[in-house]
Amino acid sequence: MQITIDTPYVTVQEFARRSGLSDRSIRREIEQGHFIVRPKEGKGEKSTVFINMVHLAMEAAEQAERVRGQQGTSAAAQR
């Protein structure tokens, strides 16, 4: 399996465009720790938030492997 990521980070607005989620939903997920963001360099609250796309791709790959393993286990149990 090969996963290609066009950029390691995207803004909340770009992630909203790609995912179809609202900015508000994405920010809530960030606050809950479901999306990892790039640490801010300065202490200004106005700096741009960048979502880590590499982490999301790794998480998706791990989930796919878990599901694949569960399907293999259940298929073997049915035999």
Secondary structure as UniProt FT lines:
FT   STRAND          9..11
FT   HELIX           12..19
FT   HELIX           23..31
FT   TURN            32..33
FT   TURN            45..46
FT   STRAND          50..52
FT   HELIX           53..78
//
